[in-house]
Amino acid sequence: MRCLGRTRTLRRCSRSARFLFCHDHFWPSIVSLIVAIGIVAGLYQDLLKSALCNFFSRDARPPEVKVSSGPVNLPEQNDGPLPLADIMNRRLHTMEIRNPNAAPLSNVELSTQFPEAILTITPQDSAANQNIQSVQDWDKQPLTIAGNAAGSYSIEPFVLDEYTGLWRVRIDTIPGNRAIKVEFVTAIGKEGGLYSEAVVEAESAKSNDEVMWLIQGTYEYSKCSEAIRRKLFVPLAFDRKSRSLTVVTAISDEIDSGNRVYIRQGHGCRMPGIFQTRGYVVIKSRAGTRYSSPVLLERTEGVDVRFGLFGSPPTNPGFIVQVFDRSSPALK
């Protein structure tokens, strides 16, 4: 057969060949073929593979979330007795979060805004303890102290047995086509503390179309060797008479900031000899910002303590402390 190689003038070689090319064109042609294969492979790896993967693969469906409510379980044998009033004031809510995809979802990070203070969060299956972490989401904003006592007295943490309905929950992995159940024990009354008191008042003032109770966060899945992070938003409805939580609508990843209520809660503090407080709850809705911070004075005369928000815009919690005791050298 005639050689398939080309001469310097780009004409076909006239020599005969046994394996497609004559002895002069054999090795140059092999080298050119290897280079061409390398270029095609590089293009496939950099462009075609990603394009084909994105074309044929689908985005993961969001987790499916259900919430159910019921009475708390009786204490275990080793837990000791529990007062009947505490049993009546507590409520058990179970969140089931299901992965509808064949592939796992990872780094599921959720935050809760519940209508009652949460005492505990535990996985229903004890084997999942290593997979789930939870922590109370207290406000980390430092307090501002203003007034004529600001530089004359010290302030210290004042810790009471206060709970919050604001928690952060992290689930490392939800296997494909599997569900994880997490139990929330909430409380009203004395155990519910400042949070449960404050949200009841704010709930009656919010608009009907505002979302006050919710679970929101993010989750990850792998697509074409790339980690994709998506938002998660689960609005909740709460029947205060039956104390039942339910998911309102299908999960969405967007909500207008003007259609939800924002809640913050901070720890208590004490100014020795002046006042102490259990903490504060700040609630911002379409109707405005309201806050609750009950103050217990440690002296009965010559003191005025008020909680408020400072800054521009006013977002920093703090106290205005006025002491009218003119006999104190520090205040002369």
C-alpha positions in Angstrom: 0.0 0.0 0.0 1.1 3.6 -0.5 2.4 5.6 2.5 0.0 7.9 4.2 2.7 10.4 5.1 3.2 13.9 3.6 6.3 15.4 2.0 7.6 18.9 2.7 5.4 20.2 -0.1 2.4 18.6 1.7 2.0 16.0 -1.1 1.3 12.4 -0.3 4.4 10.3 -0.1 4.9 8.0 -3.1 6.7 5.2 -1.3 5.1 1.9 -0.5 4.3 1.1 3.2 3.6 -2.0 5.1 2.0 -0.4 8.2 0.4 2.8 6.9 3.7 4.7 6.8 7.1 4.2 5.2 10.2 4.0 7.3 10.8 7.8 7.0 7.3 8.8 8.1 6.7 6.1 10.7 8.1 7.6 13.9 7.2 11.2 13.2 3.6 10.1 12.6 3.6 8.1 15.9 4.9 11.1 17.8 2.2 13.3 16.2 -0.5 10.8 17.1 0.6 10.7 20.7 0.6 14.5 20.9 -2.9 14.6 19.3 -4.2 12.0 21.8 -2.7 14.1 24.7 -4.4 17.3 23.5 -7.8 15.5 23.1 -7.4 14.0 26.5 -6.6 17.3 28.1 -9.5 19.0 26.4 -11.8 16.2 27.6 -10.5 16.5 31.2 -10.7 20.3 31.3 -13.8 21.0 29.2 -15.7 18.1 27.8 -15.8 16.0 31.0 -17.2 18.8 33.1 -19.7 19.8 30.4 -20.9 16.2 29.9 -21.1 15.7 33.7 -23.2 18.9 34.1 -25.4 17.9 31.2 -26.2 14.4 32.4 -26.1 14.8 36.2 -28.9 16.4 38.2 -28.8 18.7 41.2 -29.6 17.0 44.5 -33.1 17.4 45.8 -33.4 19.2 49.2 -33.9 17.3 52.4 -37.5 16.5 53.3 -38.3 17.8 56.8 -41.2 16.7 59.0 -42.0 17.8 62.6 -44.4 16.1 65.0 -45.2 16.9 68.6 -46.4 14.9 71.6 -46.0 14.6 75.4 -42.6 13.9 77.0 -41.6 10.5 78.0 -41.6 9.6 81.7 -38.2 9.7 83.4 -36.0 6.7 83.0 -35.2 4.6 86.0 -31.8 6.2 86.5 -33.0 9.8 85.9 -34.6 10.2 89.3 -38.1 11.7 89.9 -39.4 14.6 87.9 -42.0 16.9 89.3 -45.5 16.6 87.8 -45.5 20.3 87.0 -42.3 19.9 84.9 -43.8 17.0 83.0 -46.9 19.0 82.2 -44.9 22.1 81.1 -42.6 20.1 78.8 -43.3 19.0 75.2 -41.5 16.6 72.9 -41.0 17.5 69.3 -39.5 15.1 66.8 -37.8 16.4 63.6 -37.3 13.9 60.8 -34.9 15.0 58.1 -34.9 12.6 55.1 -32.4 12.5 52.2 -34.5 11.7 49.1 -31.3 11.2 47.0 -29.3 8.1 46.3 -26.1 10.0 47.2 -25.4 11.3 50.7 -25.9 14.8 51.9 -23.2 16.3 54.1 -22.4 19.2 56.4 -26.1 19.9 57.2 -26.1 23.0 59.4 -29.4 24.1 60.8 -30.5 26.9 63.2 -33.8 26.8 65.0 -36.2 29.5 66.1 -38.8 27.7 68.2 -41.9 29.0 70.0 -40.7 27.6 73.3 -37.4 27.3 75.1 -35.5 24.1 74.1 -34.1 22.2 77.1 -32.4 19.4 75.2 -31.7 18.2 71.6 -30.8 14.5 71.2 -30.8 12.1 68.2 -33.6 9.5 68.5 -31.1 6.8 67.6 -28.2 6.8 70.1 -25.9 5.3 67.4 -26.1 8.7 65.6 -24.6 10.7 68.6 -21.3 11.1 66.8 -23.0 12.3 63.7 -25.1 15.1 65.3 -23.9 18.1 67.4 -26.0 20.8 68.9 -25.4 24.0 70.8 -27.4 27.0 72.1 -27.2 30.0 69.9 -26.7 32.8 72.4 -26.1 36.4 71.2 -22.3 37.1 71.2 -22.8 40.9 70.9 -21.0 42.5 73.9 -23.2 44.7 76.2 -22.9 48.4 76.0 -23.1 50.2 79.4 -23.9 53.9 79.3 -24.8 56.5 81.9 -22.9 58.1 84.8 -22.1 54.7 86.3 -20.4 53.3 83.2 -16.9 54.0 84.5 -17.5 53.6 88.2 -18.7 50.1 88.6 -17.8 46.6 87.4 -20.1 44.3 85.5 -19.9 40.5 85.6 -21.8 37.5 84.1 -24.9 36.5 86.0 -25.8 33.0 85.0 -29.2 31.6 85.8 -30.8 28.4 84.5 -32.1 30.2 81.4 -32.8 28.3 78.1 -33.4 29.5 74.6 -35.4 28.4 71.5 -32.4 29.5 69.4 -30.1 26.5 68.7 -27.6 25.4 66.1 -27.6 21.8 64.9 -25.0 20.2 62.7 -25.5 16.8 61.0 -22.3 15.5 59.5 -23.9 13.1 57.0 -27.3 11.9 56.0 -26.9 8.6 53.9 -28.8 8.3 50.6 -32.5 7.4 50.9 -32.2 7.5 54.7 -33.7 9.6 57.5 -32.4 10.9 60.8 -34.7 11.8 63.7 -33.8 14.4 66.3 -35.8 15.0 69.4 -36.4 18.5 71.0 -37.7 18.8 74.5 -39.2 22.3 75.1 -40.7 23.9 78.1 -42.9 26.7 79.3 -43.4 28.1 82.8 -40.5 28.4 85.1 -38.2 26.2 82.9 -39.2 28.1 79.8 -37.8 31.3 81.4 -37.4 34.6 79.8 -37.4 33.3 76.2 -40.9 31.7 76.5 -42.3 34.7 78.2 -41.0 37.2 75.6 -42.0 35.3 72.4 -45.6 34.9 73.6 -46.1 38.6 73.7 -44.4 39.2 70.3 -46.3 36.4 68.6 -49.6 38.2 69.1 -48.2 41.4 67.6 -46.8 39.9 64.3 -48.6 40.0 61.0 -50.3 36.9 59.7 -48.0 36.5 56.8 -44.8 36.9 58.8 -42.8 33.7 59.6 -41.8 33.6 63.3 -41.0 29.9 63.9 -38.6 28.2 61.5 -35.7 25.9 60.9 -33.1 27.2 58.4 -29.6 26.4 57.3 -27.5 24.9 54.5 -26.5 21.4 53.2 -23.9 20.1 50.8 -23.8 17.5 48.1 -21.2 16.4 45.5 -21.7 17.0 41.8 -19.0 16.3 39.2 -16.4 16.1 42.0 -17.4 19.5 43.3 -19.0 20.3 46.7 -22.3 22.2 46.1 -23.8 24.1 49.0 -27.5 25.0 49.0 -29.8 26.9 51.4 -32.6 25.4 53.3 -35.7 27.1 54.8 -38.5 25.3 56.7 -41.3 27.6 58.0 -43.2 26.1 61.0 -46.7 26.6 62.3 -47.4 26.4 66.1 -50.7 25.8 67.7 -50.2 27.3 71.2 -53.3 25.5 72.5 -52.1 22.0 71.7 -48.5 23.1 71.6 -47.9 21.3 68.3 -45.4 22.2 65.6 -45.9 21.4 62.0 -44.1 22.2 58.7 -46.2 24.9 56.9 -45.1 24.5 53.2 -42.5 22.8 51.1 -38.9 23.7 51.7 -37.6 26.8 49.8 -34.2 28.3 49.8 -35.3 32.0 49.6 -37.5 34.2 51.8 -37.9 38.0 51.8 -36.3 39.4 54.9 -39.4 41.5 55.4 -41.5 38.4 55.8 -39.8 36.9 58.8 -39.3 37.7 62.5 -35.8 37.8 63.9 -35.1 36.9 67.5 -31.9 37.3 69.5 -31.2 36.3 73.1 -28.3 37.2 75.4 -27.0 35.9 78.7 -27.7 37.7 82.0 -25.3 40.1 83.7 -24.9 41.8 87.1 -23.5 45.2 88.3 -22.7 44.4 92.0 -24.6 46.7 94.3 -26.7 48.1 91.4 -28.7 45.6 89.5 -28.9 42.1 88.0 -30.8 40.7 85.0 -31.6 37.3 83.7 -30.6 38.3 80.2 -32.4 39.9 77.3 -34.5 38.9 74.3 -34.7 41.2 71.2 -37.4 40.5 68.6 -37.6 42.4 65.3 -40.7 42.2 63.1 -42.5 44.3 60.6 -44.2 46.1 63.4 -40.9 47.2 64.9 -38.4 46.0 67.5 -39.4 45.0 71.0 -37.2 43.7 73.7 -37.5 42.2 77.2 -34.9 42.4 79.9 -36.3 42.2 83.4 -34.0 44.1 85.9 -33.8 43.4 89.6 -32.3 46.3 91.5 -29.9 45.5 94.3 -30.5 48.9 95.9 -33.8 50.6 96.3 -33.0 54.3 96.0 -31.0 56.5 93.6 -30.8 54.1 90.7 -32.3 54.1 87.3 -31.5 51.2 84.9 -33.0 50.9 81.4 -32.3 48.3 78.7 -32.0 49.5 75.1 -30.3 49.2 71.7 -27.3 51.4 70.8 -25.5 52.3 67.7 -26.5 53.5 64.2 -28.5 51.5 63.2 -29.4 50.5 66.8 -28.4 46.9 67.1 -26.1 46.7 70.1 -27.8 45.7 73.3 -26.9 47.4 76.5 -28.0 49.3 79.6 -28.2 53.0 80.6 -27.3 53.1 84.3 -27.9 56.3 86.2 -26.9 56.5 89.9 -28.0 59.5 91.8 -26.0 58.9 95.0 -24.0 62.1 95.1 -22.1 61.0 98.3 -20.1 58.6 96.2 -16.6 60.2 95.4 -16.6 58.5 92.0 -19.7 60.4 91.0 -19.0 63.8 92.4 
